[in-house]
Structure formats: structure tokens, C-alpha cells
Amino acid sequence: MGMQCHKKIMRGYKKPTVSIIGASGYSGAELTKILLSHPSVKLEKLYAHTQAGKKVQDIYPSLDTDAVFEPYNGETDTDIYFLALPHGEALSLVPQLAEAGKLVIDLSGDFRLKSPKEHSKYYKKDKDPDAVLPYALPELFHDEIKQAKAVSNPGCYATSIILGIAPLVKKPLKNASVKSVNCSAISGISGAGRSGKVELSFSEMSGNIRAYKAGKHQHTPEILQALDTDTFTPSFSFMFTPMIAPLVRGIYTVLNIQLEKHIPVSQIEGHFTDFYRSAPFARIRKSMPEIQHVAYTNFCDIHIAESAENGSTVIISAIDNLIKGAAGQAVQNMNIMLGYDETHGLL
Ligand SMILES: NC(=O)c1ccc[n+]([C@@H]2O[C@H](COP(=O)([O-])OP(=O)(O)OC[C@H]3O[C@@H](n4cnc5c(N)ncnc54)[C@H](OP(=O)(O)O)[C@@H]3O)[C@@H](O)[C@H]2O)c1
């Protein structure tokens, strides 16, 4: 965004204009819904790939717009771009948009990892060492996001997991640093996007649950990077097993955490409440989180318990993968980048 245009926006002369590239996918549709009713931006272009030429309402009848999906041909005529594309597709687009002075929020994994080696290991694609953007998890990196012109929105599992551990790792309790984290998380099927795969079909998934990529999911390195800043060999052992269940939306995470010494639940609750004091979407709950409590919202609900057997800390966190795990968090980031209240248009 040019300086003059930015000033005009800040003075309230003009609502910033927004486009979504990848608008026909699940995250893109959620972005469309949120941005259509956002009070301080104007949604202009909705770009798609195979669905280009179709009316938005033909695919998503609940969206209140007459817009038609367009093919993206390198246009840079709006102020802000959200990219909700499959991994790999944003790598060339983000630099072009940033070069044209646009604000960019990328939802893919393309720009999350600082290490090209980790990136090619987990995404099976090489990338340039410079292809890194600030990791836009507002509860941890608000100031970096505020300064940035282009950011990388976190993954959905990563959001739920990082928010459930961060207070114990980023600000360890005295003599109680984290020794190990064993984490399992269940995702709704929309986490895999809109394109159909046999193993995700109703007849395969109804009444079923399945673990996959145990110990090797691509969100593991971004979780460790966000918690340990620059190293992939954290000071604690970490194991993550993702699972898929017959829900449309939601991420439900259970973290079993060994601390150096036992800390009572009430003290950990107080620590989490302090840590997230200025984070409007992180809610520390006395009751057990449920997907139904966070579905269609940008909240992350966190509950702290402990094992009666070995005293380990058990943390449960829940989000909506398409909102706090994708579109809602992306809009939260846009709000921060534009200097708006981060909850603007999201409550
Ligand atoms: N789903 C989630 O819960 C979630 C959460 C966090 C992050 N993300 C990330 O957000 C991104 C989008 O995910 P999604 O689940 O919304 O995916 P999706 O439902 O599969 O949608 C993908 C979008 O990208 C477009 N597209 C596909 N191939 C393309 C190509 N070769 N060139 C240009 N456009 C192409 C599709 O257009 P057509 O439909 O017109 O072909 C569609 O608009 C992914 O990187 C994903 O990892 C997803």
C-alpha cells in the first residue's frame, strides 16, 4: 500500500479494499463471510481457479453477494490481499503483491518456516531461504504483526497447540520448565479443504476416527519454531499425533505436559490468565472446552487439569479450524496491521 493511500485510510477518508485469492475454498468462503460484514473494509474481488466464472451463490448460497469468481491474472488493484491457496501456490504471488505495496495475509504453509531444510522435509517442496514472513499468531507476536506489510497466518492445529503451551514455555514458572509435551489433536474434516478425497468421504468417515502422520505432521516444526523462536531442537521433548473425526469443523487438542516439578492447577490457571490478559480471543475456562463452544467463533478455549496418577499437567484447547485456525485469525491479523482493534468485525 502506498504511503499516501495508507494515510488516507488511517484518517478514515476511504475504506481499504480487499481481495481474496482462493475465495472458492473453505477458508476463502469463511473469509468472504467475515469480510462482507466487516465495518471498515470493502471486499472487492473474489478469485478462484477451477470455479472461476461461477457465481459465488451457486457454490455458497448462504453468502450474501452477487459476485462472480474471477480467475487471478496478477491484478494488484486493491489495498489488501488474502491468499487461501494450496501449499506452494503462494510462493511466487506473495513477493509480487508485497512488491506492489499491498498488505498480504497468506494462509498457506509457504512462508511459515524459517528453515528451508525443514520446509522441504515437511512440504516436499524446496523454497528460497528468503521466503519467510512474520508468523502471525497475535497472542504471541502482536508487535511484529503490527509492523508487518505481509504475514504468514498459522496452521489450525498449530494455533490450538501453541496457545495451549505458550505460557509455560515463553514465561516458565519458577523451577518448573517444561520437560515433555505429548499432544493429540482431533480435526474436523474441513481441515483438509473442499476437494474430495475418498478417505475423507462420508462412508469412510461416518462413525469413524483415524490418526494420521503420527509424529510427522507439517505443523510440528512451526509449533517448535513459534515456541522456541529460532531452533528446531527445543529444550523439551515433543510428540504430536493428529486425528481426523466426523465433524465438519473444529480442532480439539489434549496436551499432556511434564513440568520439572508439580505445579497446582490453580497456579497454572492464574499464570495463563495473566499471560493472555491482553488477548481477547484466548479464554481460560473452568469448565471443559467443547467444539460447540467455539464453533463459528474466533475464540480459543483453554482448560487446565492434572493427572491424579502422576501429577502431570493436562491442557485442553479447542478452536474452530476455519475461524481461529484460518479466516478469523487472518482478519484479526489484518485488523492489527491496519491499526484497528483486533476484534473489529469478529465479535
Ligand atoms: N481448511 C482449514 O481448516 C485450514 C486452516 C488453516 C489453514 N489452511 C490453509 O489455507 C489454504 C486453503 O485451504 P482450504 O482448506 O480453504 O483449501 P480448499 O478448500 O481446497 O480451497 C483451495 C482454494 O485454492 C484454489 N486453488 C486450488 N488449486 C489452485 C491452483 N493451482 N492455483 C490457484 N488456485 C488454486 C481453489 O480454487 P477452485 O476451488 O476454484 O479450484 C480454492 O479457492 C491452504 O494452504 C491450507 O493449508 C486451511
Ligand as a Chemical Component Dictionary entry (heavy atoms), coordinates in Angstrom:
data_LIG
# 
_chem_comp.id                   LIG 
_chem_comp.type                 NON-POLYMER 
_chem_comp.pdbx_formal_charge   0 
_chem_comp.three_letter_code    LIG 
# 
loop_
_chem_comp_atom.comp_id 
_chem_comp_atom.atom_id 
_chem_comp_atom.alt_atom_id 
_chem_comp_atom.type_symbol 
_chem_comp_atom.charge 
_chem_comp_atom.model_Cartn_x 
_chem_comp_atom.model_Cartn_y 
_chem_comp_atom.model_Cartn_z 
_chem_comp_atom.pdbx_ordinal 
LIG N1  N1  N 0  -9.152  -25.755 5.936  1  
LIG C1  C1  C 0  -8.593  -25.346 7.068  2  
LIG O1  O1  O 0  -9.079  -25.616 8.184  3  
LIG C2  C2  C 0  -7.331  -24.510 7.034  4  
LIG C3  C3  C 0  -6.866  -23.971 8.238  5  
LIG C4  C4  C 0  -5.689  -23.211 8.228  6  
LIG C5  C5  C 0  -5.001  -23.013 7.039  7  
LIG N2  N2  N 1  -5.467  -23.566 5.901  8  
LIG C6  C6  C 0  -4.680  -23.331 4.672  9  
LIG O2  O2  O 0  -5.395  -22.413 3.842  10 
LIG C7  C7  C 0  -5.163  -22.743 2.475  11 
LIG C8  C8  C 0  -6.525  -23.000 1.822  12 
LIG O3  O3  O 0  -7.106  -24.113 2.472  13 
LIG P1  P1  P 0  -8.626  -24.564 2.255  14 
LIG O4  O4  O 0  -8.858  -25.645 3.217  15 
LIG O5  O5  O -1 -9.500  -23.378 2.218  16 
LIG O6  O6  O 0  -8.486  -25.201 0.787  17 
LIG P2  P2  P 0  -9.588  -25.547 -0.301 18 
LIG O7  O7  O 0  -10.934 -25.599 0.307  19 
LIG O8  O8  O 0  -9.092  -26.763 -1.013 20 
LIG O9  O9  O 0  -9.502  -24.285 -1.310 21 
LIG C9  C9  C 0  -8.360  -24.056 -2.101 22 
LIG C10 C10 C 0  -8.551  -22.782 -2.915 23 
LIG O10 O10 O 0  -7.413  -22.608 -3.754 24 
LIG C11 C11 C 0  -7.807  -22.612 -5.141 25 
LIG N3  N3  N 0  -6.813  -23.368 -5.909 26 
LIG C12 C12 C 0  -6.623  -24.714 -5.896 27 
LIG N4  N4  N 0  -5.585  -25.041 -6.709 28 
LIG C13 C13 C 0  -5.137  -23.887 -7.238 29 
LIG C14 C14 C 0  -4.108  -23.549 -8.164 30 
LIG N5  N5  N 0  -3.323  -24.495 -8.687 31 
LIG N6  N6  N 0  -3.929  -22.261 -8.482 32 
LIG C15 C15 C 0  -4.722  -21.310 -7.943 33 
LIG N7  N7  N 0  -5.724  -21.551 -7.087 34 
LIG C16 C16 C 0  -5.917  -22.818 -6.728 35 
LIG C17 C17 C 0  -9.164  -23.273 -5.168 36 
LIG O11 O11 O 0  -9.857  -22.776 -6.302 37 
LIG P3  P3  P 0  -11.005 -23.639 -7.050 38 
LIG O12 O12 O 0  -11.886 -24.169 -5.967 39 
LIG O13 O13 O 0  -11.685 -22.581 -7.879 40 
LIG O14 O14 O 0  -10.325 -24.679 -7.855 41 
LIG C18 C18 C 0  -9.764  -22.804 -3.830 42 
LIG O15 O15 O 0  -10.251 -21.488 -3.960 43 
LIG C19 C19 C 0  -4.260  -23.976 2.468  44 
LIG O16 O16 O 0  -2.931  -23.586 2.299  45 
LIG C20 C20 C 0  -4.478  -24.576 3.849  46 
LIG O17 O17 O 0  -3.405  -25.338 4.307  47 
LIG C21 C21 C 0  -6.628  -24.297 5.862  48 
# 
loop_
_chem_comp_bond.comp_id 
_chem_comp_bond.atom_id_1 
_chem_comp_bond.atom_id_2 
_chem_comp_bond.value_order 
_chem_comp_bond.pdbx_ordinal 
LIG N1  C1  SING 1  
LIG C1  O1  DOUB 2  
LIG C1  C2  SING 3  
LIG C2  C3  SING 4  
LIG C2  C21 DOUB 5  
LIG C3  C4  DOUB 6  
LIG C4  C5  SING 7  
LIG C5  N2  DOUB 8  
LIG N2  C6  SING 9  
LIG N2  C21 SING 10 
LIG C6  O2  SING 11 
LIG C6  C20 SING 12 
LIG O2  C7  SING 13 
LIG C7  C8  SING 14 
LIG C7  C19 SING 15 
LIG C8  O3  SING 16 
LIG O3  P1  SING 17 
LIG P1  O4  DOUB 18 
LIG P1  O5  SING 19 
LIG P1  O6  SING 20 
LIG O6  P2  SING 21 
LIG P2  O7  DOUB 22 
LIG P2  O8  SING 23 
LIG P2  O9  SING 24 
LIG O9  C9  SING 25 
LIG C9  C10 SING 26 
LIG C10 O10 SING 27 
LIG C10 C18 SING 28 
LIG O10 C11 SING 29 
LIG C11 N3  SING 30 
LIG C11 C17 SING 31 
LIG N3  C12 SING 32 
LIG N3  C16 SING 33 
LIG C12 N4  DOUB 34 
LIG N4  C13 SING 35 
LIG C13 C14 SING 36 
LIG C13 C16 DOUB 37 
LIG C14 N5  SING 38 
LIG C14 N6  DOUB 39 
LIG N6  C15 SING 40 
LIG C15 N7  DOUB 41 
LIG N7  C16 SING 42 
LIG C17 O11 SING 43 
LIG C17 C18 SING 44 
LIG O11 P3  SING 45 
LIG P3  O12 DOUB 46 
LIG P3  O13 SING 47 
LIG P3  O14 SING 48 
LIG C18 O15 SING 49 
LIG C19 O16 SING 50 
LIG C19 C20 SING 51 
LIG C20 O17 SING 52 
# 
